Amino acid sequence: MADTNFDLIIIGSGPGGYVAAIRAAQLGMNVACVESTDLGGVCLNIGCIPTKAMLSSALLANEMKHAEEHGIFATDVTFDLAPAQERSRRVVKQMTNGIAHLFKKNKVTHIQGFGRLAGAGKVEVQASDGSSSTYAASHVIIATGSRPRDLPVLKIDEDRIWSSTGALMQTKAPDSLFIVGAGAIGMEFADVYESYGTKVTIVEALDRILPLEDAEVSKFMERTYKKRGMAIHTGARFQKAEVKKNGVKVTFTDSKGEAQTLDVDYVLSAVGRVPNSENLGLDKAGVKVDERGFIVVDDHLRTNVPGVYAIGDVAGHQLLAHKASHEGIVCVEHIAGQGHGTVDYGNVPNCTYCHPEVASVGLTEEQARAAGHDIDVGKFPWVGIGRAVAAGHTDGFIKVIRDRKYSEILGAHIVGPHATELIAEFVVGRHLESTVEELEKAMHPHPTLSEGVAEGALAALGRAIHV
């Protein structure tokens, strides 16, 4: 008979759940992970990974538009979204197979079905055929993630009104796409579809795109996207979408309060996400959720019910895969009595994988001033870095904000080539409580983009070399 008693059962196999399962198994626990669909959750199957695969294809498409500068002369070049989309699904398959292999290697039991709490130390799993089984565990982690948020005036149908999932599954770039929301998801899909020839219009309710980023970064990205031919409306209010036989008629109010109407092929709703906390037995178990549906946890990811924990999107804070994975490790190490410390939610990097890339960690300039810090701000352009010039990717800058009293790195903001990789230097620096001087004194190889990190640090000290 299959084992029905475990030390730990995890409901959900996304980047929080599967990482927690593997780490718990490494620590000697008998672990089961319940998943109703494919291993890897939203991030691997219909989020982070396939999106980045399509963005890689989009970058190559854009590079081909300037191939003659590199001595590559191609005639009659055409761009087709279908092979890029198909490639993204192959990437997903490879990664899901990888998780299955890791589960087998670490002796994690994969239970197929929909899991919910069923009393103290019990989890009920409903299989696809409707049958149910009950499993017991000393500890249960809820890692059920989140889903795209519907607007009352914009109901997702994945036909004409897409969520990020619908946008990922298209094999043909439409003539026109209207995107509601200019956060990371909206900006990334704008990049993909514009690269394959779609006329893109973006509407954002707040006063700037990428509203979580530093204001200078937002302004730069707006100029960049407009140069590519995208229409951007900030401070705008979406009103309604009328689905017609061959498209959608959208109405919004612009920043001047004037009504605008546009006929487009498709609409992408990219207005945030909501937690998957329904139908999990939380009410019966007495697990607290907040007014938005997020499960309430403490610094060790414990809920108010002993033996029940929550990690990842369903537990709130930043809805990011790397945050979920980190929480998973912190949670199981505390369960095992190892003590990993706690999650530093002030040092979680934000990454947007459009082109140019955007990445940041810590405070924006506005936040630093509002918090009362006496600051210096350094900004270094990529045009001053030889490797960036050689690669032909000089758009953007590195911005470093330091506290004058201790020279602490309060925040770092990068827009440009490989920003999402380079931000890790600042994450490690802040974690180690490094000063800006220490970041600059660490020798950076030449010629590399990483030299921009050192130059950004020098710029915050008022003594950049190459500008």
HUCORWO-V404000 format. One record per residue. N is the residue number from 0. PSI is psi in whole degrees, 0 to 359 (999 if undefined). OMEGA is omega in whole degrees, 0 to 359 (999 if undefined). D_FIRST is the distance of its C-alpha to the first C-alpha in Angstrom with 1 decimal. Layout:
n=N psi=PSI omega=OMEGA d_first=D_FIRST
n=N psi=PSI omega=OMEGA d_first=D_FIRST
This chain:
n=0 psi=147 omega=178 d_first=0.0
n=1 psi=147 omega=179 d_first=3.8
n=2 psi=132 omega=177 d_first=6.4
n=3 psi=4 omega=180 d_first=8.7
n=4 psi=127 omega=184 d_first=11.4
n=5 psi=160 omega=171 d_first=14.0
n=6 psi=322 omega=185 d_first=17.6
n=7 psi=132 omega=171 d_first=18.7
n=8 psi=131 omega=178 d_first=17.9
n=9 psi=127 omega=178 d_first=20.7
n=10 psi=106 omega=182 d_first=21.5
n=11 psi=134 omega=184 d_first=23.5
n=12 psi=29 omega=176 d_first=23.7
n=13 psi=194 omega=183 d_first=27.5
n=14 psi=340 omega=173 d_first=29.6
n=15 psi=309 omega=186 d_first=28.9
n=16 psi=312 omega=184 d_first=25.1
n=17 psi=326 omega=177 d_first=24.2
n=18 psi=319 omega=177 d_first=26.8
n=19 psi=319 omega=181 d_first=25.5
n=20 psi=315 omega=181 d_first=21.9
n=21 psi=316 omega=180 d_first=23.3
n=22 psi=321 omega=179 d_first=25.7
n=23 psi=320 omega=178 d_first=23.2
n=24 psi=321 omega=177 d_first=21.0
n=25 psi=329 omega=181 d_first=24.2
n=26 psi=7 omega=173 d_first=24.9
n=27 psi=7 omega=180 d_first=21.7
n=28 psi=151 omega=171 d_first=19.6
n=29 psi=110 omega=193 d_first=15.9
n=30 psi=141 omega=170 d_first=16.5
n=31 psi=144 omega=177 d_first=15.2
n=32 psi=123 omega=182 d_first=17.8
n=33 psi=128 omega=179 d_first=17.9
n=34 psi=129 omega=183 d_first=20.2
n=35 psi=337 omega=181 d_first=21.3
n=36 psi=222 omega=181 d_first=23.6
n=37 psi=147 omega=177 d_first=24.2
n=38 psi=145 omega=178 d_first=23.6
n=39 psi=345 omega=176 d_first=26.8
n=40 psi=196 omega=181 d_first=28.0
n=41 psi=314 omega=186 d_first=31.6
n=42 psi=309 omega=185 d_first=33.1
n=43 psi=321 omega=188 d_first=31.6
n=44 psi=316 omega=185 d_first=31.4
n=45 psi=29 omega=182 d_first=34.4
n=46 psi=245 omega=188 d_first=36.2
n=47 psi=305 omega=191 d_first=37.3
n=48 psi=307 omega=180 d_first=36.4
n=49 psi=328 omega=177 d_first=37.6
n=50 psi=316 omega=180 d_first=40.6
n=51 psi=329 omega=175 d_first=41.7
n=52 psi=316 omega=180 d_first=41.3
n=53 psi=325 omega=177 d_first=43.7
n=54 psi=326 omega=176 d_first=46.0
n=55 psi=320 omega=177 d_first=46.2
n=56 psi=320 omega=180 d_first=47.3
n=57 psi=321 omega=178 d_first=49.7
n=58 psi=317 omega=180 d_first=51.3
n=59 psi=321 omega=178 d_first=51.8
n=60 psi=317 omega=179 d_first=53.4
n=61 psi=324 omega=178 d_first=55.8
n=62 psi=323 omega=181 d_first=56.6
n=63 psi=336 omega=180 d_first=57.6
n=64 psi=344 omega=179 d_first=60.2
n=65 psi=26 omega=187 d_first=62.0
n=66 psi=333 omega=183 d_first=61.3
n=67 psi=332 omega=178 d_first=65.0
n=68 psi=338 omega=181 d_first=65.5
n=69 psi=11 omega=180 d_first=63.4
n=70 psi=20 omega=178 d_first=65.3
n=71 psi=112 omega=183 d_first=62.7
n=72 psi=105 omega=181 d_first=64.5
n=73 psi=130 omega=180 d_first=62.3
n=74 psi=152 omega=178 d_first=63.8
n=75 psi=44 omega=177 d_first=62.3
n=76 psi=130 omega=177 d_first=59.2
n=77 psi=159 omega=182 d_first=56.9
n=78 psi=126 omega=184 d_first=53.8
n=79 psi=121 omega=182 d_first=50.8
n=80 psi=332 omega=187 d_first=47.9
n=81 psi=309 omega=180 d_first=45.5
n=82 psi=324 omega=178 d_first=44.9
n=83 psi=318 omega=179 d_first=44.4
n=84 psi=318 omega=179 d_first=41.8
n=85 psi=320 omega=177 d_first=40.0
n=86 psi=320 omega=181 d_first=40.0
n=87 psi=325 omega=179 d_first=38.6
n=88 psi=327 omega=176 d_first=35.5
n=89 psi=321 omega=177 d_first=35.1
n=90 psi=316 omega=179 d_first=35.2
n=91 psi=314 omega=181 d_first=32.5
n=92 psi=318 omega=179 d_first=30.2
n=93 psi=319 omega=182 d_first=30.8
n=94 psi=321 omega=178 d_first=30.0
n=95 psi=322 omega=175 d_first=26.8
n=96 psi=326 omega=179 d_first=25.6
n=97 psi=320 omega=178 d_first=26.7
n=98 psi=318 omega=177 d_first=24.5
n=99 psi=319 omega=178 d_first=21.4
n=100 psi=317 omega=180 d_first=22.6
n=101 psi=323 omega=177 d_first=23.1
n=102 psi=315 omega=180 d_first=19.6
n=103 psi=316 omega=180 d_first=18.2
n=104 psi=320 omega=184 d_first=20.9
n=105 psi=7 omega=178 d_first=20.3
n=106 psi=40 omega=173 d_first=16.4
n=107 psi=129 omega=179 d_first=16.4
n=108 psi=124 omega=177 d_first=13.4
n=109 psi=117 omega=177 d_first=15.0
n=110 psi=116 omega=182 d_first=13.9
n=111 psi=125 omega=178 d_first=16.1
n=112 psi=180 omega=180 d_first=18.0
n=113 psi=121 omega=185 d_first=20.6
n=114 psi=146 omega=175 d_first=19.9
n=115 psi=156 omega=177 d_first=22.0
n=116 psi=140 omega=182 d_first=22.4
n=117 psi=43 omega=182 d_first=21.3
n=118 psi=177 omega=185 d_first=22.9
n=119 psi=119 omega=176 d_first=23.0
n=120 psi=21 omega=182 d_first=20.2
n=121 psi=144 omega=177 d_first=18.2
n=122 psi=127 omega=175 d_first=17.8
n=123 psi=134 omega=180 d_first=17.3
n=124 psi=122 omega=179 d_first=16.5
n=125 psi=123 omega=181 d_first=18.1
n=126 psi=169 omega=183 d_first=17.2
n=127 psi=337 omega=179 d_first=20.2
n=128 psi=4 omega=178 d_first=19.8
n=129 psi=346 omega=179 d_first=20.3
n=130 psi=155 omega=182 d_first=16.9
n=131 psi=147 omega=174 d_first=15.8
n=132 psi=152 omega=180 d_first=12.8
n=133 psi=135 omega=181 d_first=13.6
n=134 psi=152 omega=181 d_first=12.8
n=135 psi=146 omega=178 d_first=14.7
n=136 psi=149 omega=176 d_first=16.9
n=137 psi=331 omega=182 d_first=20.2
n=138 psi=142 omega=178 d_first=21.9
n=139 psi=127 omega=176 d_first=21.9
n=140 psi=128 omega=176 d_first=24.3
n=141 psi=121 omega=182 d_first=25.6
n=142 psi=56 omega=190 d_first=26.9
n=143 psi=0 omega=171 d_first=27.5
n=144 psi=210 omega=185 d_first=30.9
n=145 psi=176 omega=181 d_first=33.8
n=146 psi=163 omega=179 d_first=35.5
n=147 psi=143 omega=181 d_first=39.1
n=148 psi=136 omega=175 d_first=41.4
n=149 psi=141 omega=168 d_first=43.3
n=150 psi=145 omega=178 d_first=47.0
n=151 psi=329 omega=181 d_first=48.4
n=152 psi=6 omega=182 d_first=51.0
n=153 psi=85 omega=182 d_first=48.7
n=154 psi=125 omega=181 d_first=45.6
n=155 psi=129 omega=176 d_first=43.3
n=156 psi=356 omega=182 d_first=42.6
n=157 psi=13 omega=174 d_first=41.8
n=158 psi=285 omega=175 d_first=44.5
n=159 psi=334 omega=179 d_first=47.8
n=160 psi=106 omega=185 d_first=46.6
n=161 psi=151 omega=158 d_first=44.1
n=162 psi=185 omega=176 d_first=41.8
n=163 psi=329 omega=179 d_first=41.0
n=164 psi=312 omega=179 d_first=38.1
n=165 psi=321 omega=180 d_first=40.7
n=166 psi=329 omega=180 d_first=43.1
n=167 psi=335 omega=189 d_first=40.5
n=168 psi=2 omega=182 d_first=39.9
n=169 psi=141 omega=178 d_first=43.5
n=170 psi=3 omega=178 d_first=44.8
n=171 psi=129 omega=177 d_first=48.5
n=172 psi=122 omega=181 d_first=50.5
n=173 psi=168 omega=177 d_first=52.5
n=174 psi=324 omega=183 d_first=56.2
n=175 psi=146 omega=179 d_first=55.7
n=176 psi=131 omega=179 d_first=53.0
n=177 psi=120 omega=184 d_first=53.5
n=178 psi=124 omega=177 d_first=51.3
n=179 psi=110 omega=182 d_first=51.1
n=180 psi=123 omega=183 d_first=50.3
n=181 psi=38 omega=170 d_first=51.5
n=182 psi=198 omega=184 d_first=48.7
n=183 psi=316 omega=184 d_first=46.6
n=184 psi=312 omega=180 d_first=44.8
n=185 psi=318 omega=182 d_first=48.1
n=186 psi=323 omega=181 d_first=50.0
n=187 psi=316 omega=180 d_first=47.4
n=188 psi=330 omega=174 d_first=47.3
n=189 psi=317 omega=178 d_first=51.1
n=190 psi=310 omega=183 d_first=51.3
n=191 psi=307 omega=187 d_first=49.0
n=192 psi=324 omega=177 d_first=50.7
n=193 psi=323 omega=180 d_first=54.3
n=194 psi=331 omega=180 d_first=53.7
n=195 psi=17 omega=169 d_first=53.0
n=196 psi=5 omega=180 d_first=56.1
n=197 psi=138 omega=172 d_first=55.1
n=198 psi=116 omega=187 d_first=57.7
n=199 psi=134 omega=172 d_first=55.8
n=200 psi=131 omega=181 d_first=56.9
n=201 psi=132 omega=176 d_first=55.3
n=202 psi=129 omega=180 d_first=55.8
n=203 psi=131 omega=182 d_first=55.0
n=204 psi=325 omega=180 d_first=55.7
n=205 psi=174 omega=189 d_first=56.5
n=206 psi=0 omega=177 d_first=59.6
n=207 psi=157 omega=176 d_first=58.1
n=208 psi=164 omega=185 d_first=55.3
n=209 psi=60 omega=189 d_first=52.5
n=210 psi=344 omega=177 d_first=53.4
n=211 psi=348 omega=182 d_first=51.2
n=212 psi=171 omega=176 d_first=53.1
n=213 psi=144 omega=185 d_first=56.5
n=214 psi=323 omega=179 d_first=59.3
n=215 psi=323 omega=178 d_first=60.9
n=216 psi=316 omega=180 d_first=57.7
n=217 psi=315 omega=180 d_first=57.5
n=218 psi=319 omega=180 d_first=61.1
n=219 psi=315 omega=182 d_first=60.8
n=220 psi=326 omega=177 d_first=57.8
n=221 psi=315 omega=178 d_first=59.6
n=222 psi=318 omega=182 d_first=62.6
n=223 psi=314 omega=181 d_first=60.4
n=224 psi=324 omega=178 d_first=58.6
n=225 psi=324 omega=177 d_first=61.9
n=226 psi=330 omega=179 d_first=63.5
n=227 psi=355 omega=177 d_first=60.7
n=228 psi=6 omega=179 d_first=61.9
n=229 psi=145 omega=175 d_first=59.3
n=230 psi=130 omega=182 d_first=60.6
n=231 psi=130 omega=178 d_first=59.5
n=232 psi=109 omega=176 d_first=60.3
n=233 psi=163 omega=184 d_first=59.5
n=234 psi=29 omega=185 d_first=60.3
n=235 psi=151 omega=181 d_first=59.5
n=236 psi=120 omega=177 d_first=57.8
n=237 psi=136 omega=184 d_first=55.8
n=238 psi=303 omega=183 d_first=56.9
n=239 psi=164 omega=177 d_first=55.3
n=240 psi=122 omega=177 d_first=53.9
n=241 psi=110 omega=181 d_first=55.0
n=242 psi=124 omega=179 d_first=52.8
n=243 psi=180 omega=185 d_first=55.0
n=244 psi=319 omega=185 d_first=54.6
n=245 psi=22 omega=180 d_first=55.1
n=246 psi=200 omega=182 d_first=54.5
n=247 psi=135 omega=173 d_first=54.6
n=248 psi=115 omega=183 d_first=57.6
n=249 psi=146 omega=178 d_first=57.0
n=250 psi=133 omega=176 d_first=59.3
n=251 psi=161 omega=177 d_first=59.5
n=252 psi=124 omega=183 d_first=62.1
n=253 psi=182 omega=185 d_first=63.3
n=254 psi=342 omega=178 d_first=64.4
n=255 psi=0 omega=181 d_first=67.9
n=256 psi=10 omega=181 d_first=66.6
n=257 psi=137 omega=180 d_first=67.4
n=258 psi=135 omega=179 d_first=65.2
n=259 psi=139 omega=178 d_first=64.0
n=260 psi=139 omega=184 d_first=62.6
n=261 psi=137 omega=174 d_first=60.9
n=262 psi=123 omega=183 d_first=59.6
n=263 psi=167 omega=178 d_first=56.6
n=264 psi=314 omega=184 d_first=54.0
n=265 psi=161 omega=177 d_first=50.9
n=266 psi=135 omega=174 d_first=50.1
n=267 psi=121 omega=175 d_first=47.4
n=268 psi=113 omega=181 d_first=46.4
n=269 psi=59 omega=188 d_first=45.8
n=270 psi=29 omega=176 d_first=46.4
n=271 psi=184 omega=186 d_first=43.5
n=272 psi=158 omega=178 d_first=39.9
n=273 psi=150 omega=184 d_first=38.2
n=274 psi=147 omega=173 d_first=34.9
n=275 psi=76 omega=183 d_first=31.7
n=276 psi=3 omega=179 d_first=31.3
n=277 psi=156 omega=173 d_first=31.2
n=278 psi=32 omega=179 d_first=28.3
n=279 psi=5 omega=182 d_first=26.2
n=280 psi=18 omega=183 d_first=26.5
n=281 psi=319 omega=180 d_first=29.2
n=282 psi=311 omega=181 d_first=31.6
n=283 psi=322 omega=182 d_first=29.3
n=284 psi=344 omega=181 d_first=28.2
n=285 psi=20 omega=180 d_first=31.9
n=286 psi=129 omega=183 d_first=31.7
n=287 psi=138 omega=170 d_first=35.2
n=288 psi=156 omega=180 d_first=36.3
n=289 psi=184 omega=186 d_first=39.8
n=290 psi=342 omega=179 d_first=42.2
n=291 psi=0 omega=178 d_first=41.0
n=292 psi=0 omega=178 d_first=37.3
n=293 psi=140 omega=179 d_first=36.4
n=294 psi=133 omega=182 d_first=34.1
n=295 psi=125 omega=180 d_first=36.2
n=296 psi=163 omega=176 d_first=35.2
n=297 psi=192 omega=184 d_first=37.0
n=298 psi=339 omega=179 d_first=37.8
n=299 psi=14 omega=179 d_first=34.4
n=300 psi=22 omega=177 d_first=32.7
n=301 psi=139 omega=171 d_first=31.7
n=302 psi=184 omega=178 d_first=32.1
n=303 psi=351 omega=180 d_first=33.7
n=304 psi=122 omega=181 d_first=30.4
n=305 psi=134 omega=177 d_first=28.9
n=306 psi=359 omega=180 d_first=25.7
n=307 psi=131 omega=184 d_first=26.3
n=308 psi=165 omega=176 d_first=28.0
n=309 psi=140 omega=180 d_first=29.4
n=310 psi=164 omega=175 d_first=30.6
n=311 psi=203 omega=186 d_first=32.4
n=312 psi=322 omega=184 d_first=34.3
n=313 psi=343 omega=179 d_first=32.8
n=314 psi=8 omega=174 d_first=34.2
n=315 psi=205 omega=191 d_first=37.7
n=316 psi=207 omega=181 d_first=40.3
n=317 psi=133 omega=179 d_first=40.8
n=318 psi=74 omega=186 d_first=38.5
n=319 psi=143 omega=184 d_first=38.1
n=320 psi=316 omega=183 d_first=35.2
n=321 psi=328 omega=174 d_first=36.4
n=322 psi=318 omega=180 d_first=36.7
n=323 psi=315 omega=180 d_first=33.1
n=324 psi=316 omega=180 d_first=31.9
n=325 psi=318 omega=178 d_first=34.1
n=326 psi=321 omega=179 d_first=32.9
n=327 psi=316 omega=179 d_first=29.3
n=328 psi=315 omega=179 d_first=30.3
n=329 psi=315 omega=183 d_first=32.5
n=330 psi=308 omega=185 d_first=29.9
n=331 psi=330 omega=178 d_first=27.1
n=332 psi=326 omega=174 d_first=29.6
n=333 psi=321 omega=176 d_first=30.9
n=334 psi=319 omega=182 d_first=27.5
n=335 psi=357 omega=180 d_first=27.2
n=336 psi=15 omega=180 d_first=30.7
n=337 psi=322 omega=179 d_first=32.2
n=338 psi=94 omega=183 d_first=34.6
n=339 psi=6 omega=192 d_first=35.5
n=340 psi=203 omega=178 d_first=38.4
n=341 psi=174 omega=180 d_first=38.5
n=342 psi=128 omega=177 d_first=39.0
n=343 psi=94 omega=184 d_first=42.7
n=344 psi=350 omega=175 d_first=43.0
n=345 psi=357 omega=182 d_first=46.7
n=346 psi=37 omega=177 d_first=45.8
n=347 psi=120 omega=181 d_first=43.5
n=348 psi=142 omega=172 d_first=45.0
n=349 psi=135 omega=181 d_first=45.7
n=350 psi=133 omega=173 d_first=45.6
n=351 psi=124 omega=193 d_first=46.9
n=352 psi=27 omega=174 d_first=46.6
n=353 psi=183 omega=180 d_first=49.6
n=354 psi=119 omega=0 d_first=52.6
n=355 psi=156 omega=180 d_first=54.2
n=356 psi=157 omega=178 d_first=51.1
n=357 psi=133 omega=178 d_first=51.2
n=358 psi=149 omega=181 d_first=49.5
n=359 psi=161 omega=173 d_first=50.3
n=360 psi=145 omega=179 d_first=49.3
n=361 psi=206 omega=187 d_first=50.9
n=362 psi=147 omega=168 d_first=53.9
n=363 psi=169 omega=178 d_first=56.1
n=364 psi=316 omega=180 d_first=59.8
n=365 psi=317 omega=180 d_first=60.3
n=366 psi=320 omega=180 d_first=57.5
n=367 psi=318 omega=179 d_first=59.0
n=368 psi=320 omega=180 d_first=62.4
n=369 psi=330 omega=179 d_first=61.2
n=370 psi=358 omega=176 d_first=59.4
n=371 psi=12 omega=179 d_first=62.8
n=372 psi=142 omega=171 d_first=62.3
n=373 psi=111 omega=193 d_first=65.4
n=374 psi=158 omega=164 d_first=64.2
n=375 psi=142 omega=180 d_first=65.3
n=376 psi=125 omega=177 d_first=63.9
n=377 psi=138 omega=178 d_first=63.9
n=378 psi=127 omega=182 d_first=63.3
n=379 psi=126 omega=182 d_first=63.4
n=380 psi=149 omega=180 d_first=63.5
n=381 psi=339 omega=180 d_first=61.6
n=382 psi=345 omega=178 d_first=64.9
n=383 psi=2 omega=181 d_first=65.8
n=384 psi=119 omega=185 d_first=62.9
n=385 psi=318 omega=182 d_first=63.7
n=386 psi=322 omega=179 d_first=60.2
n=387 psi=319 omega=179 d_first=59.9
n=388 psi=318 omega=180 d_first=63.4
n=389 psi=324 omega=181 d_first=62.5
n=390 psi=345 omega=181 d_first=59.4
n=391 psi=20 omega=180 d_first=61.3
n=392 psi=83 omega=184 d_first=59.2
n=393 psi=5 omega=179 d_first=61.5
n=394 psi=132 omega=174 d_first=60.8
n=395 psi=191 omega=187 d_first=59.8
n=396 psi=167 omega=170 d_first=60.0
n=397 psi=130 omega=182 d_first=58.4
n=398 psi=126 omega=182 d_first=59.2
n=399 psi=132 omega=180 d_first=58.8
n=400 psi=122 omega=181 d_first=59.5
n=401 psi=149 omega=174 d_first=60.4
n=402 psi=127 omega=185 d_first=61.5
n=403 psi=327 omega=186 d_first=65.0
n=404 psi=310 omega=183 d_first=64.7
n=405 psi=358 omega=184 d_first=61.9
n=406 psi=28 omega=177 d_first=61.5
n=407 psi=144 omega=175 d_first=57.9
n=408 psi=101 omega=182 d_first=56.1
n=409 psi=326 omega=181 d_first=55.7
n=410 psi=154 omega=176 d_first=54.5
n=411 psi=138 omega=185 d_first=54.4
n=412 psi=124 omega=183 d_first=54.5
n=413 psi=131 omega=169 d_first=54.4
n=414 psi=122 omega=184 d_first=55.2
n=415 psi=194 omega=186 d_first=55.5
n=416 psi=130 omega=175 d_first=53.9
n=417 psi=33 omega=179 d_first=50.5
n=418 psi=322 omega=184 d_first=50.9
n=419 psi=340 omega=174 d_first=47.1
n=420 psi=317 omega=186 d_first=46.9
n=421 psi=334 omega=183 d_first=50.0
n=422 psi=337 omega=181 d_first=49.1
n=423 psi=330 omega=177 d_first=46.6
n=424 psi=318 omega=181 d_first=49.7
n=425 psi=327 omega=177 d_first=50.8
n=426 psi=313 omega=179 d_first=47.3
n=427 psi=317 omega=179 d_first=47.2
n=428 psi=315 omega=179 d_first=50.8
n=429 psi=323 omega=179 d_first=50.3
n=430 psi=323 omega=180 d_first=47.2
n=431 psi=6 omega=180 d_first=49.4
n=432 psi=40 omega=179 d_first=52.3
n=433 psi=153 omega=171 d_first=54.5
n=434 psi=168 omega=176 d_first=57.9
n=435 psi=322 omega=179 d_first=59.3
n=436 psi=319 omega=181 d_first=61.5
n=437 psi=325 omega=179 d_first=58.5
n=438 psi=322 omega=180 d_first=56.9
n=439 psi=326 omega=183 d_first=60.2
n=440 psi=340 omega=174 d_first=60.8
n=441 psi=118 omega=187 d_first=57.5
n=442 psi=130 omega=179 d_first=58.8
n=443 psi=136 omega=184 d_first=57.5
n=444 psi=152 omega=180 d_first=57.8
n=445 psi=139 omega=357 d_first=60.4
n=446 psi=124 omega=178 d_first=60.3
n=447 psi=163 omega=174 d_first=57.1
n=448 psi=334 omega=182 d_first=56.2
n=449 psi=340 omega=175 d_first=55.1
n=450 psi=333 omega=178 d_first=58.8
n=451 psi=331 omega=177 d_first=58.9
n=452 psi=313 omega=179 d_first=56.8
n=453 psi=319 omega=180 d_first=59.5
n=454 psi=324 omega=176 d_first=62.3
n=455 psi=319 omega=177 d_first=60.7
n=456 psi=317 omega=178 d_first=60.6
n=457 psi=322 omega=180 d_first=64.3
n=458 psi=325 omega=177 d_first=65.2
n=459 psi=341 omega=176 d_first=64.0
n=460 psi=0 omega=178 d_first=66.4
n=461 psi=21 omega=183 d_first=69.2
n=462 psi=47 omega=175 d_first=69.5
n=463 psi=148 omega=184 d_first=67.6
n=464 psi=312 omega=193 d_first=69.0
n=465 psi=35 omega=176 d_first=68.6
n=466 psi=999 omega=999 d_first=69.8
